Amino acid sequence: MDVQEPLLYLIEIVLPHYKKLWHQYQWKLRAILAVAALLRACAFVFEYPLSRILATVVGSVTSSIRIDNTHVTHAILLEWASRKFADSRTLQAIPARPDDEEVLEEDVKKGNLKSSSEVFHAQKNDMIIRYSPDCGHYLFGHGARLFLFRREHINATTRNRSEDKEVIVLSTLGRNVKPIQDFIKDITDQSRKGREKMWRARPRGGPPWLGTWKDCGYVRPRPMDTVIMDEKLKTEILEEMSEYLKASTADWYAARGIPWRRGYIFYGAPGTGKTSFAMALARYFGLDIYTFAPSDDEIDDTHVITLFADIPRRCIVLLEDIDAAGLGQARMPKNERHNDGEKVSGCTLSGLLNAIDGPMSKEGRILIVSSNLPDKLDKALTRPGRLDRKIEFSLVKKDTARKMFSIFFQEAPADLANSFAAMLQEDKFSPAEVQEYLIQNKHSPTQAAANVKTWSEKLLTGKENKLS
C-alpha cells in the first residue's frame, strides 16, 4: 500500500475537495511562494550592506558615548535606567539580596516588621527581585533634548579567551558629545550625592571586564561629631584636608612642580578608631574610599601598581594591616625575608613605593595607612612626600569616656557622664571596648555608670591573665 494513501485520506477528511482547490489555485500559490523566496534571498544578500549604510547615515548625524561594565558609571546609569524605564514591556529580573538593606529598613520604620525574629528572618530569607531594562533601545528626554539609551551584550575575545561584556550606549542628534557628557554628569551627581562608596581590591588574575576594584556598597553615615578624638587635632586635620582638596591647591602644586598627593599614618592600638575616622573623612568630604591590605596573599607588586593606577583622581586610599605585610624588612630579597613567624606578603616595599608615587599613580588622592606598630615601618615609606603626617589614636582617657557616654545617652544628666568617666581607668581600654560595653547597656544609662568599675576590673584581669 502506498504510504501516502493514509495521509491523503486524512487531508480529504479535514479539507474536502482539496484536489479541486489545489488545481484551481496552484499557480497563484506557487507564484506567492516564489516571490517570498526571492524577497528573502534579496534580504539576505543586502541585509549587511543596508545595515552598514544605515549605521553610517545615523552615525553622521548623531554622537554617542559607550560605557562598558568595567566603569563605575555603568552601574550608576543602569540603576537610573531601572527607574526610568520601569514600565518597559521587556525587563530583566535580577534576584539580589539587599546589601544596603534599604527595603528592610523601610519595613522596620513602617512597623511591618516588629520583632527581632521577624527582622532576622526577613534579612535571611527575603529575596528582593530587582528589574532593569532588557537589551534594546529606549528613547527618553532630558532637558530639551532627546536621547537614545541602548543596552547590549557583546562577546569579546582577548588573549584567546571569550568573555561576555555589557555595554550601554548613549546617543543624541548632533555631532557634539557634550550634551551626553552633561547628562552623565547630572545622573552621576544625583546618584552619588551623600552616597560615598567603599571599594575593595579584587584578587589578581580575574576577568579583566570585572575591573580591579569591587563595589562593596555605600559608606555608612558617620557624623564627624561622633568621632571621639582630640577636638583640636580633628579640626586641624579637617582644615588641612579641605585646603588640600581645593582646585586652587592643585594649581599651586603644579606651579611648583610638586606632586599633588597627601599621605597620613593613623597609628595606635587595635580598636582605637583609625578605620572609623577614615570612613568618617570619606563621608565628610564626599569621597569614595578604596581599601586593601598589603598583607593579602592575592596582592603582589604588579597588582598593587594596577590598583593605584585604577583609582579616580579624588578619593581616599586606605591601606590596612600594613604591619602584617613584612614591609619593615625593606630591601631584603623576598626569599630571605622572615619576620619571627610573621606573615610576609607578595607585595614588596619597592612595589608599594612605586605604586604610591610612581609614574602611574594618580594625583589628588589622600593616602591613609593604618598601623599598630609604626616604628616597624621602613623610613622610605614613612618619609614626608609619601606619608606626610603621623596621627596617634590613643586609648580612652577621662574626657573621651565622658564624651562617649554623652553620645550614647543624650538625655542623661551630665553628672552621670562624669561619674562614668571617673570610674574608668585612663589609657587601659580602647574606644571599641568601651563602645561595646555601652551597647550592652544602651537601655540603662544608670546601670552603665554603676557597673563600669566592675566591668573594667574584670576586663583588665582577663588581659593580665592572657599575658602571664
Secondary structure per residue as TSV (DSSP state, phi and psi in degrees):
chain	resnum	aa	ss	phi	psi
A	1	M	-	360.0	137.6
A	2	D	-	-64.6	129.1
A	3	V	T	-65.7	-19.2
A	4	Q	H	-79.2	-18.2
A	5	E	H	-59.7	-47.2
A	6	P	H	-60.4	-37.5
A	7	L	H	-66.1	-44.9
A	8	L	H	-63.7	-35.6
A	9	Y	H	-63.7	-44.4
A	10	L	H	-63.9	-40.1
A	11	I	H	-62.8	-39.9
A	12	E	H	-62.2	-36.3
A	13	I	H	-68.4	-45.8
A	14	V	H	-71.9	-43.5
A	15	L	S	-122.8	85.0
A	16	P	T	-58.9	143.0
A	17	H	T	64.3	26.9
A	18	Y	H	-64.2	-30.8
A	19	K	H	-64.3	-40.4
A	20	K	H	-64.3	-43.8
A	21	L	H	-64.4	-40.3
A	22	W	H	-62.7	-46.1
A	23	H	H	-65.3	-29.7
A	24	Q	H	-78.7	-36.7
A	25	Y	H	-117.5	9.6
A	26	Q	H	-64.6	-33.5
A	27	W	H	-67.4	-34.7
A	28	K	H	-68.9	-43.0
A	29	L	H	-63.2	-41.5
A	30	R	H	-65.5	-37.0
A	31	A	H	-65.8	-42.8
A	32	I	H	-62.4	-45.3
A	33	L	H	-63.3	-38.4
A	34	A	H	-66.4	-43.1
A	35	V	H	-64.5	-41.8
A	36	A	H	-62.2	-42.1
A	37	A	H	-64.9	-38.8
A	38	L	H	-65.5	-43.5
A	39	L	H	-63.5	-40.1
A	40	R	H	-65.2	-39.5
A	41	A	H	-65.6	-40.9
A	42	C	H	-64.0	-41.6
A	43	A	H	-61.9	-40.4
A	44	F	H	-65.2	-40.1
A	45	V	H	-71.1	-41.5
A	46	F	H	-98.6	-0.9
A	47	E	H	-60.4	-49.1
A	48	Y	H	-66.3	-49.0
A	49	P	H	-60.1	-41.5
A	50	L	H	-63.7	-41.0
A	51	S	H	-65.4	-36.6
A	52	R	H	-68.0	-40.5
A	53	I	H	-64.0	-44.5
A	54	L	H	-62.4	-42.0
A	55	A	H	-63.7	-37.7
A	56	T	H	-66.4	-43.2
A	57	V	H	-63.7	-47.5
A	58	V	H	-62.8	-42.2
A	59	G	H	-64.0	-26.8
A	60	S	H	-76.9	-17.4
A	61	V	H	-117.5	3.9
A	62	T	E	-130.9	164.0
A	63	S	E	-124.5	151.2
A	64	S	E	-142.7	155.2
A	65	I	E	-132.2	131.3
A	66	R	E	-104.3	135.1
A	67	I	E	-128.7	115.4
A	68	D	E	-92.3	172.8
A	69	N	T	-78.9	8.6
A	70	T	T	-85.9	-12.1
A	71	H	S	-99.7	140.6
A	72	V	H	-60.5	-28.6
A	73	T	H	-64.1	-28.3
A	74	H	H	-58.7	-47.7
A	75	A	H	-64.7	-37.6
A	76	I	H	-66.2	-44.3
A	77	L	H	-66.9	-36.9
A	78	L	H	-67.2	-38.0
A	79	E	H	-64.5	-41.1
A	80	W	H	-63.2	-44.8
A	81	A	H	-63.9	-32.7
A	82	S	H	-62.3	-32.6
A	83	R	H	-83.8	-40.2
A	84	K	H	-67.2	-41.9
A	85	F	T	-109.1	35.2
A	86	A	T	-63.5	-24.9
A	87	D	T	-94.3	10.9
A	88	S	-	-62.4	151.4
A	89	R	S	-76.2	-17.8
A	90	T	S	-125.4	109.4
A	91	L	E	-120.3	154.9
A	92	Q	E	-109.2	122.5
A	93	A	E	-84.8	133.0
A	94	I	E	-125.4	104.2
A	95	P	E	-73.6	127.8
A	96	A	E	-153.1	141.6
A	97	R	-	-81.9	136.2
A	98	P	-	-73.4	102.1
A	99	D	T	-61.1	-38.2
A	100	D	T	-87.0	-5.4
A	101	E	-	56.3	28.6
A	102	E	H	-63.0	-41.6
A	103	V	H	-66.4	-44.5
A	104	L	H	-66.3	-37.1
A	105	E	H	-64.5	-35.6
A	106	E	H	-64.7	-39.6
A	107	D	H	-61.2	-41.6
A	108	V	H	-64.9	-43.7
A	109	K	H	-63.1	-35.8
A	110	K	H	-79.7	-9.2
A	111	G	T	86.8	8.9
A	112	N	S	-70.7	-28.6
A	113	L	-	-117.9	112.3
A	114	K	-	-103.8	-41.2
A	115	S	S	-94.9	156.4
A	116	S	H	-62.9	-31.1
A	117	S	H	-64.5	-42.6
A	118	E	H	-62.4	-43.1
A	119	V	H	-62.6	-44.5
A	120	F	H	-61.5	-48.1
A	121	H	H	-66.6	-33.3
A	122	A	H	-65.4	-43.1
A	123	Q	H	-64.9	-36.0
A	124	K	H	-80.7	-39.9
A	125	N	H	-106.8	-28.7
A	126	D	-	-68.0	126.6
A	127	M	-	-106.3	115.6
A	128	I	E	-91.3	125.3
A	129	I	E	-92.2	117.9
A	130	R	E	-102.8	144.4
A	131	Y	E	-119.1	139.8
A	132	S	E	-133.5	156.8
A	133	P	E	-62.6	137.8
A	134	D	-	-72.1	171.8
A	135	C	S	-59.5	137.2
A	136	G	E	152.1	-167.3
A	137	H	E	-111.4	139.2
A	138	Y	E	-138.6	122.4
A	139	L	E	-93.8	136.8
A	140	F	E	-151.6	162.0
A	141	G	E	-111.2	145.4
A	142	H	E	-144.0	118.3
A	143	G	T	68.4	-127.9
A	144	A	T	-108.9	25.2
A	145	R	E	-132.5	146.5
A	146	L	E	-92.3	141.1
A	147	F	E	-128.8	157.1
A	148	L	E	-117.9	123.9
A	149	F	E	-102.0	121.0
A	150	R	E	-123.1	128.3
A	151	R	E	-115.1	131.0
A	152	E	E	-147.6	152.3
A	153	H	E	-104.0	136.1
A	154	I	E	-129.9	154.6
A	155	N	E	-106.4	114.1
A	156	A	E	-106.0	137.9
A	157	T	E	-113.1	117.9
A	158	T	E	-130.7	131.3
A	159	R	T	52.7	46.6
A	160	N	T	61.4	22.5
A	161	R	E	-125.3	131.3
A	162	S	E	-90.3	130.2
A	163	E	E	-136.1	138.9
A	164	D	E	-86.4	132.6
A	165	K	E	-127.0	158.3
A	166	E	E	-120.8	138.1
A	167	V	E	-130.4	138.9
A	168	I	E	-109.6	128.5
A	169	V	E	-117.1	124.2
A	170	L	E	-107.7	128.2
A	171	S	E	-131.4	155.0
A	172	T	E	-154.6	159.6
A	173	L	E	-67.9	144.0
A	174	G	S	110.9	160.7
A	175	R	S	-97.0	6.0
A	176	N	-	-109.1	128.1
A	177	V	S	-85.4	-4.0
A	178	K	H	-59.1	-40.4
A	179	P	H	-58.2	-35.9
A	180	I	H	-69.7	-42.4
A	181	Q	H	-61.3	-40.4
A	182	D	H	-64.6	-40.3
A	183	F	H	-62.9	-46.3
A	184	I	H	-60.7	-41.5
A	185	K	H	-63.2	-41.8
A	186	D	H	-60.0	-45.7
A	187	I	H	-68.2	-43.8
A	188	T	H	-67.4	-37.7
A	189	D	H	-63.6	-42.7
A	190	Q	H	-64.3	-40.9
A	191	S	H	-69.4	-38.9
A	192	R	H	-92.3	-5.2
A	193	K	T	-63.4	114.2
A	194	G	T	69.5	16.8
A	195	R	-	-133.0	68.5
A	196	E	-	-72.7	143.6
A	197	K	E	-108.1	155.1
A	198	M	E	-106.8	136.7
A	199	W	E	-125.1	136.2
A	200	R	E	-118.1	149.2
A	201	A	E	-66.1	134.8
A	202	R	-	-80.6	153.1
A	203	P	-	-61.3	147.5
A	204	R	T	-68.5	156.1
A	205	G	T	86.7	2.6
A	206	G	S	-78.4	173.0
A	207	P	-	-58.3	132.2
A	208	P	G	-58.9	-32.2
A	209	W	G	-68.7	-15.6
A	210	L	G	-75.2	-21.4
A	211	G	-	85.8	171.3
A	212	T	S	-90.5	-16.5
A	213	W	E	-119.5	138.9
A	214	K	E	-102.6	129.3
A	215	D	E	-71.2	117.5
A	216	C	E	-107.9	19.7
A	217	G	E	94.4	-173.4
A	218	Y	E	-88.8	147.2
A	219	V	-	-69.3	129.0
A	220	R	-	-64.4	139.4
A	221	P	-	-57.6	131.7
A	222	R	-	-140.3	96.7
A	223	P	-	-55.9	137.4
A	224	M	G	-63.1	-27.7
A	225	D	G	-74.4	-8.5
A	226	T	G	-90.1	-4.9
A	227	V	S	-83.2	112.7
A	228	I	-	-90.8	109.8
A	229	M	S	-160.0	178.5
A	230	D	-	-57.3	118.7
A	231	E	H	-62.8	-38.2
A	232	K	H	-64.4	-42.8
A	233	L	H	-66.5	-42.4
A	234	K	H	-59.3	-47.3
A	235	T	H	-61.4	-40.4
A	236	E	H	-62.0	-43.9
A	237	I	H	-65.9	-43.9
A	238	L	H	-62.1	-42.8
A	239	E	H	-66.2	-39.7
A	240	E	H	-64.9	-44.6
A	241	M	H	-69.4	-36.7
A	242	S	H	-59.9	-44.0
A	243	E	H	-64.9	-41.3
A	244	Y	H	-63.2	-38.2
A	245	L	T	-80.8	-5.8
A	246	K	S	-67.8	145.9
A	247	A	H	-62.5	-34.6
A	248	S	H	-64.5	-30.3
A	249	T	H	-67.7	-37.9
A	250	A	H	-60.2	-42.3
A	251	D	H	-64.8	-38.9
A	252	W	H	-62.7	-45.3
A	253	Y	H	-61.5	-45.0
A	254	A	H	-64.0	-39.7
A	255	A	H	-64.2	-24.5
A	256	R	T	-106.1	7.2
A	257	G	T	67.9	28.3
A	258	I	-	-104.8	131.1
A	259	P	-	-59.5	132.8
A	260	W	-	-83.8	79.6
A	261	R	-	-140.4	155.5
A	262	R	E	-143.5	136.3
A	263	G	E	-135.3	147.6
A	264	Y	E	-135.8	146.9
A	265	I	E	-106.1	119.5
A	266	F	E	-97.8	114.1
A	267	Y	E	-127.0	153.6
A	268	G	E	155.5	173.5
A	269	A	S	-63.3	157.7
A	270	P	T	-57.0	140.5
A	271	G	T	85.1	10.0
A	272	T	S	-91.7	2.4
A	273	G	S	99.2	18.9
A	274	K	H	-64.5	-52.1
A	275	T	H	-67.8	-38.3
A	276	S	H	-60.5	-40.8
A	277	F	H	-67.8	-37.8
A	278	A	H	-61.6	-42.2
A	279	M	H	-64.0	-42.1
A	280	A	H	-64.5	-36.3
A	281	L	H	-64.4	-41.9
A	282	A	H	-59.3	-44.3
A	283	R	H	-66.8	-41.5
A	284	Y	H	-63.3	-42.8
A	285	F	H	-95.8	-0.1
A	286	G	T	69.5	37.4
A	287	L	-	-111.6	142.5
A	288	D	-	-71.2	154.3
A	289	I	E	-120.5	129.3
A	290	Y	E	-113.2	125.8
A	291	T	E	-136.7	144.7
A	292	F	E	-158.5	163.7
A	293	A	-	-107.4	118.3
A	294	P	T	-59.0	-19.0
A	295	S	T	-79.0	-6.2
A	296	D	-	-64.0	135.5
A	297	D	T	-60.3	-27.5
A	298	E	T	-84.7	1.9
A	299	I	-	-106.0	119.3
A	300	D	B	-124.2	-178.0
A	301	D	H	-60.7	-45.1
A	302	T	H	-63.5	-41.7
A	303	H	H	-67.8	-39.8
A	304	V	H	-68.4	-33.4
A	305	I	H	-65.9	-41.4
A	306	T	H	-63.9	-39.5
A	307	L	H	-60.5	-46.0
A	308	F	H	-68.6	-31.1
A	309	A	H	-72.2	-24.3
A	310	D	T	-97.7	8.9
A	311	I	S	-86.3	156.5
A	312	P	-	-73.7	173.7
A	313	R	S	-66.6	-39.8
A	314	R	S	-116.5	115.1
A	315	C	-	-170.2	175.8
A	316	I	E	-111.8	130.1
A	317	V	E	-107.6	121.8
A	318	L	E	-112.7	118.1
A	319	L	E	-101.7	117.2
A	320	E	-	-105.8	159.0
A	321	D	-	53.5	37.8
A	322	I	G	-69.2	-23.9
A	323	D	G	-63.6	-33.5
A	324	A	G	-79.1	-5.1
A	325	A	G	-85.2	-5.7
A	326	G	T	71.3	25.1
A	327	L	T	-80.2	-4.1
A	328	G	T	-72.2	-21.1
A	329	Q	S	-93.6	75.4
A	330	A	T	-60.5	-63.6
A	331	R	T	-104.8	13.0
A	332	M	S	-78.7	142.3
A	333	P	-	-57.1	146.5
A	334	K	G	-61.8	-32.9
A	335	N	G	-76.2	-9.3
A	336	E	G	-104.8	-8.2
A	337	R	-	-77.4	134.1
A	338	H	-	-146.9	152.8
A	339	N	B	-139.0	51.4
A	340	D	T	53.1	46.8
A	341	G	T	88.5	-7.5
A	342	E	B	-74.7	149.7
A	343	K	-	-71.1	139.3
A	344	V	-	-116.7	124.5
A	345	S	-	-85.6	176.2
A	346	G	B	-77.7	-9.4
A	347	C	-	-90.2	118.8
A	348	T	-	-91.1	166.6
A	349	L	H	-62.4	-45.0
A	350	S	H	-62.5	-37.6
A	351	G	H	-64.5	-41.9
A	352	L	H	-67.2	-41.7
A	353	L	H	-63.3	-40.0
A	354	N	H	-64.9	-35.1
A	355	A	H	-70.9	-38.5
A	356	I	H	-67.6	-46.8
A	357	D	H	-133.8	25.3
A	358	G	S	-77.5	-178.8
A	359	P	T	-64.4	-23.4
A	360	M	T	-92.6	-4.5
A	361	S	-	-74.9	136.6
A	362	K	-	-77.9	150.2
A	363	E	S	-96.5	163.3
A	364	G	S	90.4	-5.4
A	365	R	-	-91.7	161.6
A	366	I	E	-112.3	122.2
A	367	L	E	-99.0	128.0
A	368	I	E	-123.8	123.8
A	369	V	E	-111.2	123.6
A	370	S	E	-97.9	136.8
A	371	S	E	-145.6	140.5
A	372	N	S	-89.5	-26.2
A	373	L	-	-133.2	76.7
A	374	P	G	-63.8	-25.9
A	375	D	G	-67.3	-19.1
A	376	K	G	-81.5	-12.6
A	377	L	S	-78.6	143.9
A	378	D	-	-65.8	142.7
A	379	K	H	-65.2	-24.7
A	380	A	H	-65.1	-28.2
A	381	L	H	-82.7	-38.1
A	382	T	H	-91.6	1.9
A	383	R	S	-70.8	154.0
A	384	P	T	-58.3	144.1
A	385	G	T	104.7	-28.8
A	386	R	T	-111.3	-59.1
A	387	L	S	-123.0	103.7
A	388	D	-	-81.8	-30.1
A	389	R	E	-137.3	147.1
A	390	K	E	-106.3	126.8
A	391	I	E	-118.1	119.6
A	392	E	E	-89.6	136.1
A	393	F	E	-113.0	111.2
A	394	S	-	-94.8	170.0
A	395	L	-	-71.4	169.6
A	396	V	-	-68.7	128.4
A	397	K	-	-105.2	176.2
A	398	K	H	-57.7	-47.0
A	399	D	H	-65.2	-38.5
A	400	T	H	-62.5	-45.0
A	401	A	H	-60.9	-41.3
A	402	R	H	-62.8	-43.6
A	403	K	H	-66.9	-40.6
A	404	M	H	-62.6	-43.0
A	405	F	H	-62.3	-41.5
A	406	S	H	-67.8	-33.5
A	407	I	H	-69.5	-41.2
A	408	F	H	-70.0	-40.8
A	409	F	-	-121.1	79.6
A	410	Q	T	-69.8	-22.1
A	411	E	T	-93.4	-7.8
A	412	A	S	-73.3	149.3
A	413	P	-	-67.3	153.4
A	414	A	H	-62.1	-31.7
A	415	D	H	-60.9	-34.3
A	416	L	H	-68.9	-39.1
A	417	A	H	-65.0	-40.5
A	418	N	H	-64.4	-40.1
A	419	S	H	-64.2	-42.0
A	420	F	H	-60.1	-47.8
A	421	A	H	-64.9	-36.2
A	422	A	H	-66.4	-31.4
A	423	M	H	-83.0	-9.1
A	424	L	S	-103.0	126.5
A	425	Q	-	-69.3	141.7
A	426	E	T	-75.7	150.2
A	427	D	T	56.6	33.1
A	428	K	S	-119.2	-23.8
A	429	F	S	-128.8	146.9
A	430	S	-	-82.7	155.9
A	431	P	H	-55.6	-33.5
A	432	A	H	-64.5	-38.8
A	433	E	H	-67.6	-44.2
A	434	V	H	-66.0	-39.1
A	435	Q	H	-61.3	-42.4
A	436	E	H	-62.2	-40.1
A	437	Y	H	-63.0	-43.5
A	438	L	H	-66.5	-35.4
A	439	I	H	-63.0	-41.5
A	440	Q	H	-63.5	-23.1
A	441	N	T	-117.6	29.2
A	442	K	T	-65.0	-20.1
A	443	H	T	-92.9	-2.9
A	444	S	-	-145.0	92.6
A	445	P	H	-62.0	-33.7
A	446	T	H	-64.0	-43.1
A	447	Q	H	-67.4	-37.9
A	448	A	H	-61.8	-41.7
A	449	A	H	-72.5	-36.4
A	450	A	H	-73.3	-33.0
A	451	N	H	-100.8	0.3
A	452	V	H	-65.1	-34.8
A	453	K	H	-64.8	-45.5
A	454	T	H	-61.3	-44.2
A	455	W	H	-62.4	-45.4
A	456	S	H	-66.2	-40.0
A	457	E	H	-65.2	-40.3
A	458	K	H	-65.0	-41.6
A	459	L	H	-67.0	-40.8
A	460	L	H	-64.0	-41.2
A	461	T	H	-61.1	-41.9
A	462	G	H	-63.1	-40.1
A	463	K	H	-65.1	-42.2
A	464	E	H	-65.2	-37.3
A	465	N	H	-65.4	-35.2
A	466	K	H	-68.1	-34.0
A	467	L	H	-76.2	-27.7
A	468	S	-	-83.0	360.0
